[in-house]
């Protein structure tokens, strides 16, 4: 391993130690980079859009910005997507877009050191494994780290146009 390669790995590890907002979808706990999170809001009924895919619940007007609201539970084919007092929308700033993601509940903000992150094994998961950055074991908790940007901007989401 040359000096350059060694540096690259160290840098990579450095960038991985960061804060993640963790949330629940069904039985699983996911984490997304806190820097992409603009705010967390209670769920409000969005305005439906004709012919939108089922997981695109509609849009809300957030201080003058029209924000598409994606129900990640439907996107990940969770069996139930109840709307109750815990249901929240995470408003994300992704690229130059603002997108809302509906989740079952938000857990907390975790600082996850790079050494706690393991590559995700090839496994049957609700999420396309291409969008899983890794798994973090934090005590008893297993947090699936999502590449939320890659996922929401992927073509099958239909949000980029």
Phi and psi in degrees as GROMACS dihedral restraints (atoms count N, CA, C in turn):
[ dihedral_restraints ]
;  ai    aj    ak    al  type     phi  dphi    fc
    3     4     5     6     1   -71.5    20    10
    4     5     6     7     1   169.4    20    10
    6     7     8     9     1   -59.6    20    10
    7     8     9    10     1   -41.1    20    10
    9    10    11    12     1   -61.7    20    10
   10    11    12    13     1   -46.8    20    10
   12    13    14    15     1   -60.9    20    10
   13    14    15    16     1   -40.8    20    10
   15    16    17    18     1   -59.7    20    10
   16    17    18    19     1   -43.9    20    10
   18    19    20    21     1   -60.9    20    10
   19    20    21    22     1   -45.6    20    10
   21    22    23    24     1   -55.3    20    10
   22    23    24    25     1   -46.3    20    10
   24    25    26    27     1   -63.7    20    10
   25    26    27    28     1   -44.2    20    10
   27    28    29    30     1   -60.8    20    10
   28    29    30    31     1   -41.7    20    10
   30    31    32    33     1   -65.1    20    10
   31    32    33    34     1   -41.7    20    10
   33    34    35    36     1   -59.4    20    10
   34    35    36    37     1   -46.2    20    10
   36    37    38    39     1   -62.0    20    10
   37    38    39    40     1   -41.5    20    10
   39    40    41    42     1   -57.0    20    10
   40    41    42    43     1   -45.5    20    10
   42    43    44    45     1   -72.4    20    10
   43    44    45    46     1   -18.8    20    10
   45    46    47    48     1   -80.1    20    10
   46    47    48    49     1   -24.7    20    10
   48    49    50    51     1   -76.2    20    10
   49    50    51    52     1    99.1    20    10
   51    52    53    54     1  -154.5    20    10
   52    53    54    55     1  -177.4    20    10
   54    55    56    57     1   -94.2    20    10
   55    56    57    58     1   138.7    20    10
   57    58    59    60     1  -124.6    20    10
   58    59    60    61     1   139.6    20    10
   60    61    62    63     1   -86.1    20    10
   61    62    63    64     1   127.0    20    10
   63    64    65    66     1  -106.1    20    10
   64    65    66    67     1   144.2    20    10
   66    67    68    69     1  -147.4    20    10
   67    68    69    70     1   162.9    20    10
   69    70    71    72     1  -107.1    20    10
   70    71    72    73     1   139.7    20    10
   72    73    74    75     1  -131.1    20    10
   73    74    75    76     1   109.3    20    10
   75    76    77    78     1    61.4    20    10
   76    77    78    79     1  -131.4    20    10
   78    79    80    81     1   -85.4    20    10
   79    80    81    82     1   -11.1    20    10
   81    82    83    84     1   -97.1    20    10
   82    83    84    85     1   153.0    20    10
   84    85    86    87     1  -112.6    20    10
   85    86    87    88     1   130.8    20    10
   87    88    89    90     1  -118.2    20    10
   88    89    90    91     1   156.0    20    10
   90    91    92    93     1  -129.3    20    10
   91    92    93    94     1   139.4    20    10
   93    94    95    96     1  -129.9    20    10
   94    95    96    97     1   151.6    20    10
   96    97    98    99     1   -55.9    20    10
   97    98    99   100     1   121.3    20    10
   99   100   101   102     1   -61.1    20    10
  100   101   102   103     1   -26.4    20    10
  102   103   104   105     1   -67.0    20    10
  103   104   105   106     1   -18.4    20    10
  105   106   107   108     1   -90.2    20    10
  106   107   108   109     1    -6.8    20    10
  108   109   110   111     1   -90.6    20    10
  109   110   111   112     1   123.9    20    10
  111   112   113   114     1   -90.1    20    10
  112   113   114   115     1   -47.2    20    10
  114   115   116   117     1  -165.4    20    10
  115   116   117   118     1   168.4    20    10
  117   118   119   120     1  -121.2    20    10
  118   119   120   121     1   128.4    20    10
  120   121   122   123     1  -126.7    20    10
  121   122   123   124     1   154.5    20    10
  123   124   125   126     1   -64.7    20    10
  124   125   126   127     1   154.9    20    10
  126   127   128   129     1   -71.6    20    10
  127   128   129   130     1   131.7    20    10
  129   130   131   132     1  -125.7    20    10
  130   131   132   133     1   148.6    20    10
  132   133   134   135     1   -64.8    20    10
  133   134   135   136     1   115.8    20    10
  135   136   137   138     1   -77.0    20    10
  136   137   138   139     1   165.5    20    10
  138   139   140   141     1   -79.2    20    10
  139   140   141   142     1   122.7    20    10
  141   142   143   144     1   -64.5    20    10
  142   143   144   145     1   151.5    20    10
  144   145   146   147     1  -117.6    20    10
  145   146   147   148     1   132.1    20    10
  147   148   149   150     1   -61.3    20    10
  148   149   150   151     1   142.6    20    10
  150   151   152   153     1    61.2    20    10
  151   152   153   154     1    17.9    20    10
  153   154   155   156     1   -80.3    20    10
  154   155   156   157     1   151.5    20    10
  156   157   158   159     1   -61.5    20    10
  157   158   159   160     1   155.7    20    10
  159   160   161   162     1   -54.8    20    10
  160   161   162   163     1   -35.4    20    10
  162   163   164   165     1   -77.1    20    10
  163   164   165   166     1   -12.7    20    10
  165   166   167   168     1   -90.3    20    10
  166   167   168   169     1   101.5    20    10
  168   169   170   171     1   -71.4    20    10
  169   170   171   172     1   -23.4    20    10
  171   172   173   174     1   142.6    20    10
  172   173   174   175     1  -154.2    20    10
  174   175   176   177     1  -131.3    20    10
  175   176   177   178     1   153.0    20    10
  177   178   179   180     1  -123.6    20    10
  178   179   180   181     1   155.3    20    10
  180   181   182   183     1   -97.6    20    10
  181   182   183   184     1   112.4    20    10
  183   184   185   186     1  -111.3    20    10
  184   185   186   187     1    98.4    20    10
  186   187   188   189     1    48.1    20    10
  187   188   189   190     1    46.9    20    10
  189   190   191   192     1    90.7    20    10
  190   191   192   193     1    -8.7    20    10
  192   193   194   195     1  -103.0    20    10
  193   194   195   196     1   132.7    20    10
  195   196   197   198     1   -87.0    20    10
  196   197   198   199     1   117.4    20    10
  198   199   200   201     1  -113.4    20    10
  199   200   201   202     1   120.7    20    10
  201   202   203   204     1   -69.5    20    10
  202   203   204   205     1   139.5    20    10
  204   205   206   207     1  -112.6    20    10
  205   206   207   208     1   118.3    20    10
  207   208   209   210     1  -107.4    20    10
  208   209   210   211     1   127.8    20    10
  210   211   212   213     1   -87.8    20    10
  211   212   213   214     1   103.9    20    10
  213   214   215   216     1   -62.3    20    10
  214   215   216   217     1   -26.9    20    10
  216   217   218   219     1   -66.1    20    10
  217   218   219   220     1   -39.7    20    10
  219   220   221   222     1   -73.2    20    10
  220   221   222   223     1   -36.3    20    10
  222   223   224   225     1   -62.2    20    10
  223   224   225   226     1   -37.2    20    10
  225   226   227   228     1   -93.2    20    10
  226   227   228   229     1     9.2    20    10
  228   229   230   231     1    56.8    20    10
  229   230   231   232     1    39.0    20    10
  231   232   233   234     1   -65.8    20    10
  232   233   234   235     1   145.2    20    10
  234   235   236   237     1   -66.8    20    10
  235   236   237   238     1   -35.5    20    10
  237   238   239   240     1  -126.4    20    10
  238   239   240   241     1   143.1    20    10
  240   241   242   243     1  -131.3    20    10
  241   242   243   244     1    85.5    20    10
  243   244   245   246     1   -85.0    20    10
  244   245   246   247     1   147.0    20    10
  246   247   248   249     1  -108.0    20    10
  247   248   249   250     1   109.9    20    10
  249   250   251   252     1  -137.5    20    10
  250   251   252   253     1  -166.5    20    10
  252   253   254   255     1   -63.3    20    10
  253   254   255   256     1   -19.8    20    10
  255   256   257   258     1   -91.1    20    10
  256   257   258   259     1   -18.1    20    10
  258   259   260   261     1   -63.1    20    10
  259   260   261   262     1   128.2    20    10
  261   262   263   264     1  -131.6    20    10
  262   263   264   265     1   158.4    20    10
  264   265   266   267     1  -107.2    20    10
  265   266   267   268     1   126.8    20    10
  267   268   269   270     1   -95.3    20    10
  268   269   270   271     1   118.2    20    10
  270   271   272   273     1   -88.5    20    10
  271   272   273   274     1   119.3    20    10
  273   274   275   276     1  -111.4    20    10
  274   275   276   277     1   145.0    20    10
  276   277   278   279     1  -108.8    20    10
  277   278   279   280     1   110.5    20    10
  279   280   281   282     1  -127.3    20    10
  280   281   282   283     1   118.5    20    10
  282   283   284   285     1    60.3    20    10
  283   284   285   286     1  -125.9    20    10
  285   286   287   288     1  -109.8    20    10
  286   287   288   289     1    22.5    20    10
  288   289   290   291     1  -109.6    20    10
  289   290   291   292     1   152.9    20    10
  291   292   293   294     1  -113.4    20    10
  292   293   294   295     1   126.5    20    10
  294   295   296   297     1  -134.3    20    10
  295   296   297   298     1   138.0    20    10
  297   298   299   300     1  -100.0    20    10
  298   299   300   301     1   138.4    20    10
  300   301   302   303     1  -121.3    20    10
  301   302   303   304     1   123.5    20    10
  303   304   305   306     1   -88.3    20    10
  304   305   306   307     1   130.5    20    10
  306   307   308   309     1  -132.7    20    10
  307   308   309   310     1   165.8    20    10
  309   310   311   312     1   -63.7    20    10
  310   311   312   313     1   -46.6    20    10
  312   313   314   315     1  -166.3    20    10
  313   314   315   316     1   156.1    20    10
  315   316   317   318     1   -98.5    20    10
  316   317   318   319     1   134.2    20    10
  318   319   320   321     1   -88.9    20    10
  319   320   321   322     1   -74.5    20    10
  321   322   323   324     1  -166.3    20    10
  322   323   324   325     1  -173.4    20    10
  324   325   326   327     1  -105.3    20    10
  325   326   327   328     1   125.3    20    10
  327   328   329   330     1  -116.6    20    10
  328   329   330   331     1   136.1    20    10
  330   331   332   333     1   -90.1    20    10
  331   332   333   334     1   117.7    20    10
  333   334   335   336     1  -112.1    20    10
  334   335   336   337     1   112.1    20    10
  336   337   338   339     1   -69.7    20    10
  337   338   339   340     1   147.7    20    10
  339   340   341   342     1   -54.1    20    10
  340   341   342   343     1   -36.2    20    10
  342   343   344   345     1   -70.2    20    10
  343   344   345   346     1   -13.6    20    10
  345   346   347   348     1   -83.7    20    10
  346   347   348   349     1   -10.4    20    10
  348   349   350   351     1   -94.3    20    10
  349   350   351   352     1   123.3    20    10
  351   352   353   354     1  -110.6    20    10
  352   353   354   355     1   149.4    20    10
  354   355   356   357     1   -61.3    20    10
  355   356   357   358     1   144.4    20    10
  357   358   359   360     1   -72.9    20    10
  358   359   360   361     1   131.2    20    10
  360   361   362   363     1   -71.0    20    10
  361   362   363   364     1   158.3    20    10
  363   364   365   366     1   -67.5    20    10
  364   365   366   367     1   111.7    20    10
  366   367   368   369     1  -146.0    20    10
  367   368   369   370     1   160.8    20    10
  369   370   371   372     1   -76.3    20    10
  370   371   372   373     1   113.8    20    10
  372   373   374   375     1  -134.3    20    10
  373   374   375   376     1   159.0    20    10
  375   376   377   378     1   -65.3    20    10
  376   377   378   379     1   -24.4    20    10
  378   379   380   381     1  -101.6    20    10
  379   380   381   382     1   139.4    20    10
  381   382   383   384     1   -56.4    20    10
  382   383   384   385     1   124.5    20    10
  384   385   386   387     1   -61.0    20    10
  385   386   387   388     1   -17.5    20    10
  387   388   389   390     1   -63.9    20    10
  388   389   390   391     1   -21.1    20    10
  390   391   392   393     1  -100.3    20    10
  391   392   393   394     1     6.5    20    10
  393   394   395   396     1   -98.0    20    10
  394   395   396   397     1   118.6    20    10
  396   397   398   399     1   -79.3    20    10
  397   398   399   400     1   -26.5    20    10
  399   400   401   402     1   164.4    20    10
  400   401   402   403     1   177.5    20    10
  402   403   404   405     1  -116.1    20    10
  403   404   405   406     1   135.7    20    10
  405   406   407   408     1  -115.0    20    10
  406   407   408   409     1   127.2    20    10
  408   409   410   411     1   -97.3    20    10
  409   410   411   412     1   113.1    20    10
  411   412   413   414     1  -118.3    20    10
  412   413   414   415     1    96.3    20    10
  414   415   416   417     1    60.0    20    10
  415   416   417   418     1  -122.1    20    10
  417   418   419   420     1   -81.5    20    10
  418   419   420   421     1   -14.3    20    10
  420   421   422   423     1   -91.3    20    10
  421   422   423   424     1   140.4    20    10
  423   424   425   426     1  -113.0    20    10
  424   425   426   427     1   117.3    20    10
  426   427   428   429     1  -110.9    20    10
  427   428   429   430     1   128.1    20    10
  429   430   431   432     1   -90.8    20    10
  430   431   432   433     1   116.9    20    10
  432   433   434   435     1   -87.0    20    10
  433   434   435   436     1   122.1    20    10
  435   436   437   438     1  -100.3    20    10
  436   437   438   439     1   143.0    20    10
  438   439   440   441     1   -88.9    20    10
  439   440   441   442     1    83.7    20    10
  441   442   443   444     1   -66.0    20    10
  442   443   444   445     1   -33.1    20    10
  444   445   446   447     1   -66.0    20    10
  445   446   447   448     1   -51.1    20    10
  447   448   449   450     1   -57.9    20    10
  448   449   450   451     1   -39.1    20    10
  450   451   452   453     1   -70.3    20    10
  451   452   453   454     1   -49.9    20    10
  453   454   455   456     1   -71.0    20    10
  454   455   456   457     1   -25.1    20    10
  456   457   458   459     1   -94.6    20    10
  457   458   459   460     1     2.3    20    10
  459   460   461   462     1   -68.7    20    10
  460   461   462   463     1   155.6    20    10
  462   463   464   465     1   -63.2    20    10
  463   464   465   466     1   -33.7    20    10
  465   466   467   468     1   -70.7    20    10
  466   467   468   469     1   -10.7    20    10
  468   469   470   471     1   -79.4    20    10
  469   470   471   472     1   -25.9    20    10
  471   472   473   474     1    68.8    20    10
  472   473   474   475     1    20.5    20    10
  474   475   476   477     1   -92.5    20    10
  475   476   477   478     1   -16.5    20    10
  477   478   479   480     1   -99.1    20    10
  478   479   480   481     1   128.8    20    10
